[in-house]
Amino acid sequence: GFPADLEEKANQVASEGGTPLAVALDDRIYGIIYLKDTVKPGMKERFDQLREMGIRTIMCTGDNPLTAATIAREAGVDDFVAESKPEDKIAVIRREQELGKLVAMTGDGTNDAPALAQADVGLAMNSGTVAAKEAANMVDLDSDPSKIIEVVAIGKQLLMTRGALTTFSIANDVAKYFAIIPAMFMLAIPQMSALNVMGLGSPLSAILSALIFNAVIIPLLIPLAMKGVKYKPMSSDRLLGRNLLIYGLGGMVVPFVGIKAIDLLVHLWI
């Protein structure tokens, strides 16, 4: 038979973050086993880091809603899906992707494999099943679910570095046009001298200064390309604004200063 307080005891275990397992012999239930998943130390702080990066975390678990809610609260995730089956996990990922978001997922079980394959970035645990490892994009040898933070940070750093170099290069070209174009047409079209905002010495020194600046600035960008732009946890909008200010505005200012300084030296000799 069913003890009268079975549901009450099961809900009590679930509300404390445990999984209630009933122990029965034949047709009689004798008690409940309290099975508890422990949240790794430091996980709450790691999820706070993700939040600072503008990343929302969703926990998909097979636990009942009471247990899932308690574990989600302890771990510090933004949302959770309880009693989730493989198709439910895929539905969550597709829903976020349809909103134009990129989704990264960590998992270790066979039931995680379809969702790991659906996610934009799938990170399987080394201690996980073969199916999960084959479905994922990469495998974490340390089996640390929070390693997704490092994966995202490295990916963002690569994208930021590429964007910073491209932005700096385009801004440089725009600034260099103010040196080269007036120099090319100044003799034929005197009105073009109005564009000579740098006040360069002569058409020849202007073009030569721009060429020398170009030859100097490219090797100086190699260390930046090799090391990468340092990533700091913040939202994408703030990152974009920060990089546009540094590499966009900076890319406009540096050629004006650099070409003018080189022109002052070059004009002494020609």
N, C-alpha and C positions, 0 to 999 in steps of 0.2 A: 504494500500500500504506500500511499504518499503521506509523509508526516505533515501535520497541519501548518507547521511553520517553515516548510521547505522553501517556498517562494520568498518568504521574508528573509531567510538566512542567505539565499542565493543573491538577492538584491543587495543585501548588506555587504557581501563579499565583492560584488560587482562595483558598488559605489566606492569601495576602498581601492579600486584599481586592479582587483584580482579576477581570475576566471573561475567561476564556480563549477566544479565537476561532481556530479552526484555519484555515490558509490552504492551499487545495488547487488543483491544476490537473489536470483530467481525473480520474484515479482515484488520484492521488498527493498525499499531504499533505507540504508542505514546511516547515511550522513553525507556531508559535502566536503570535498577537498578544495582548499584555497590555493590556487595556482597563480603565482604572482610574477608578472614580467617586470624586471627592474629597468628603470631608465638610467642609462649610463651617466656617470658624473660629468658635468659640464655641458650636457646637451642643451639645456635651457639657454645658456649663454651663447652657444653656437647658433641656435635658432634666432636669437636676438641679432646676431651678426647678419644672418640672411635677411632679416627684416630691414636692417640698415642699408643693405644692398638693393632694397626695393623688390625682394623676392618673397612671395607668399608661400607658406608651407601647408600642405594638406596630408594628414596621416590616413592611410587606407588600411583598415584592420578587419580581421574576421571576428573580433570580439563583439560582445553585445553592446548596445548604446551606452549603458551605465559605465561599464568597464572602459570603453573607448573614451568617454568624456573625461574620466578621471586621469587616464594616462595622457591624454591630450593636454590637460591642464598642467600635469606634472612636467611634461616635456616642453610645454610652451609653444606648441604649434598653433597656427592661425585657424585651422578648421580640421575636421575629421569626418571620415565616412566609416560607419560601423557595419559589421556583418557584410563586408564587401566581398563579392565573388570576382573572379578574373574579369568578367565582362563589365562589372561595376567600375573597376580600376581603369579600364580602357575608356569607359564613358566619361569619367572625370577628366582624363587627359584630353580627349577629343573636345570636350566642352571648353576647356581652357584654350586649346589650339584654335578653335573656331572664333574665339575672341581676339585672335591675333597674338597670342602669347606663346613664348617658347617654354616647353616643359622639360624639366630634368627629373629623373626618378631614380631612387635607390631601392633595391630589393634583393632577396636571396632565395626565394622559393620558386618551385615549379609554377605555382599559381600566379607569380609575379611576371613570368616570362612574356606573356602577350603584351602586358602594359609596358615592360621594358623595351620591347620592340617598337611599340607605338610612340613612345616618348622621343623628343628631339635629342635628348641625351640620356642614355640608360647606363647606370652604374651598378654592376652586380658585385656582391660580396664574394671574396675568395672562398669563404666557408659555405657558400650557397650551393645550390644544385647545378648540375651540368646544363639543364634547360635554361636557367636564369643567366648563366655565363655566356651561353651561345646567343641568347636574344639581345644581350646588352651591347653597348658600344665599347665599354671598357670594364675591367675587373679591378677592384681595389684589393690589393694583397693584404692590407691591414684589416680588412673587414670592418671598416669604421663608416657607419652610415653618414656621419657628418662630413666625410671627405668630399662630399658634393660641393662644399663651400670652396675648397681648393680648386676643384675642377672648374667651377663657375668663375672664380677669381682669375685663373690662368687664361680662360677663354676671353674674359673681358679685357685682360691686359693685352692679349694679342690683337683684339679688335681695336682697342684704344691706340696701340702703337701704330697700327696700319693707318687709322684715321688721322692721328696726329701728324704723321709724316706726310700724308696726302694733303692735309689742310695747310701745313707749313709750306709745302712745295707750291701749291696753287697761290697762296698769299704772296710768296716770294716772286712768282712770275708776274703777278699783277703789279707789284712794286717795281720790278725791273723794267716793265714797259714804260714807266715814266722816265727812265734813263735812256732806253734804246730808241723808242719811237721819235721823240723830239730830235735826237741826234741824227737819225736817218733822214728826216724831212726838213730840218731846220733851214738848210741852205736853199732848197727849192721852194719851201713855203715858210717865209719868215714868221707868219702868225703862229706856227707850231712852237715858237719859243715860249709861248704862254704856258705850255705843258712842262717846261723845264723847271719844275718846282724845286728840284734839288740844287739848282744853280750850278750845274757841272761846267767845267772849264771850257771844253770844246767837244764837238761831235766825236772826234777820234778818241779823246780821253774818256768820254762817256761810255762808248762801246767797249773799249779796252777794260775799263773799271768794272763794268757789268760782267765781262767774261772772267776776269780775275776773281771777282766775288763768287761767281758760280763755281769756279774750280776749287775755291777754298771751302765753301759752305757744304758741299756734298760730302767730303771726307769727315767733316765735323758732325754730320748726321749719322755716320756709321755706328759710333758708340751708342747713340740713342736707339738705333734699330736693333742692335745686338742685346742691349740691356733691357729694353722695353720701357714703356711709360709706367711709372709706379701706380698701382691701383689702390685706391682708398675706398672702403665701404661707404657708398652713398647712392642716392637714386640716379637713374639714367639721365634725367633732366639736368640735375646739378653737375653730373660728370660732363655732359655735353657743353654746358655753359662754361665750365672751368677750362676745358680743353680748347674751346673756341677763343676764349680770352687769351690763353697762353700761346697756343700754336697758330691761331688765326690772326689775332691782333699783333702778336709777337712776330709772326711771319711777314706782316706788312711793315713793321717798324725796322726790323734788323737790316733789310736791304737798303733802306733809305740811309741809315747810319753807316753801314758797311761800304756801300758804293761811294758815298760822299767822301768818306775817309780815304778810300783807295784813290779816288779821283784827285784829291788834294796832293797825294804823293806822285801819281802818274803825271799830272799837269806840270810838275816841276821839270820833267824830262822831255816832254813833247809840246 
